[in-house]
């Protein structure tokens, strides 16, 4: 691992980004497990990662695969119900705390999605839009890297992200998928503690 920081530094530097991505893709209920599985897999593979690799893009790629695994597992254990619970209508404005306007990547000012309503809104986007929004706006990856994860071209990734954000703004006026870094720090600390206690993940 010559030339690479210790793995605990990687977790500290990128843990909040991975958590934001997991939460946007899967929702809060499954995000913790996907976060833990992402870093457990990353820990095993880290010795073979080239020193000059884009660590954040590498971690988001792992998180993407883990999210797919979680989604498939949830589909296998889904239980039919007689009545579907009521949900908030999609045109009901969300309470957005700490969100700001702008289309630039959020990686420069990391934070979780603004609140549970907006997080839920992102999870309801079509798959490609949801993933493109999470990987570009939350993880701050360029569209070329997003395209490498999702498949297809950078232009297609850009369009999917733009369509996703347009949908969010239509249903949630003034909302963008970002929030305060303090929220991310607290959530990441809680998740790290739980993951460490449950599975021995590095801190």
N, C-alpha and C positions, 0 to 999 in steps of 0.2 A: 504493500500500500504506500510505497514511497511517493511523496509528492501530493498525497491526499490527506485531508484533515481526518481526525478520528471520527468514528461513526456517530458518537454522541453529539458532536458539533453539527453533523448533518441533520440530525433530528431537531436540534435546537433552531437551526437556520431555516429549515423547510417544513417543520411539523405543522405550523399553522396553515401554510398553503395547502398541504395535503388534506388537512381536516376540512378546510373550506370547500375543496373540490369534492371530497366524499360526501359532505353534507348537502351540497347542491345537487349531486347526482342521485343520491340515495335517500335523502331526508335524514333528520336527526336520529331516528330510531336505529338505523343500521350503520351510521357514519363511524361510530367508535370502533366497531368490529373491523370495518374495511380499513380504517386508519391503522389499527394494530397489525392486521394481516399484511398491509403494504410494507410497514417497517420491518416486520419479521422476515419477509421475503427479501427486502433490500439488504438487511444485515447479512444474510447468507450470500448474496450475490456481490456485495460491496468489494470484497478483495479482488474480484476479477474486473471491476469497472475501471476503464482507462483513466489515468490521472487528469486528462484534459476534457473529460466528458461533461456534458451539461447535466449536472446532478438533478436539478429541479425537473427538467423534462423527463429524465429517467424515472424519477419518483412518480411523476404524474402518469407516465405510461404504466407503471406497476399498479397505481391506484385505479386506473381505468380498467385493467384486467380484473382486479379484485372486485370492483363494482359490478362487473359483468357476472362474476361468480356469485356474488351475493344476490343479484337480481334473479339469476337462474334458480338458486336454492330456494328463494322466497316463492317463486312460481311453482316449484315442485311441492312445497308444503302448504300452498294456499288452500283454505277450507271454504267451500261455498256457504253463503249465509242467506237467510230467507229475505232479509231486508237490508238494503244498502244504507249505511249511516248518512245523515244529512251532512253536506259540506257547504262551505261558504261559496256563494255565487262568484264566478270569475271576474265580474265587473265591480265587485265590492272593493273600495279602496283599502289598501293595507296600511297598517301603522308602520311607518318607516322611520327608524331612529338612527341618526348618524349617516344616512345615505346622502350622497352628493351627486350632482349631475356630471356629464362628461362621458366620452366614449373611450378614453384611453385605458390601457391595461391597468388593473388594480394592483399588480405586483409591487408597484412603487409605494403603495400605502395599504399594506395587507390588513385584512379583517374578514370576519365571517360575513355572510350575507346578512342584510340589515336586521331582520327579525324573523320569527317563525313563519309569518304570513308570506314574506318574500321568499324565504327558503322553500316553502311549500309551492310557491308559484313557479320557481325554477324547476323543481322536480316534475311539474306537470307539463313542461314544454315537451315537444317531440324530441326523441332521443338525440338526434344529431344537433339540434339547436341547443338542447340542455348541455350536451358535452362541449360544444364549441364555446358557449358562454362561459362555462366553468373553466375550461382550459385556457382560454384567452383572457377573459376579464378577471377571473379570480386568481389563476396561477400566473398570469402575465406572459404566457408563452406566445411567441410570434405565430402567425397563421401557418407558416411552413411547418413548424413543429406540431401544431394542432392537426394539420393534414396528415403528418406522418403517423400520428396516433390513431386517427379516425379512418384513414384511407381517403383517397381522392386528392383533389388539388387544393392549393392554398386559397384560390378564389372561391371554391365551394365552401371551405371552412369559414372564410370571411362572410359569405352570404348567410350561412347558417347562424353565425353569431349575431349578425345584424338583424336577421329575422327574429331571433330569440329575444334580443333586447327590445326590438320594436313591439313585440307582443307584451313583454313585461311593462313597458311604458304605457301601452294602451290600457291594460287592465289595472296597473298600479302607477298612477300619475306621479312623476317625479322620482320614481324608483330606479336605482341601478344596483347591480349585484355587488355591493361593497358596504362596509361599515367601519367601525373604529378598530384600531389595532389593539386597544385594551380588551375588547370583547374577545378577539382572537387569542390573545395571550392567556386570558383566564380559561377559555374553553380548551385550549391546547394543554395547559397545565393539568386540568382535571382529567382530560382524556389520557395524557401520558401516565398519570398516577394510576388510573384504573387499568390501563393496558399493562403497566409494569406489574401490578399486583396480580392480575389475572393470568398473564402469559409470559411474564419475564422479559418484556420488551425493554430495550435500553432506554435510559433517560438522557 
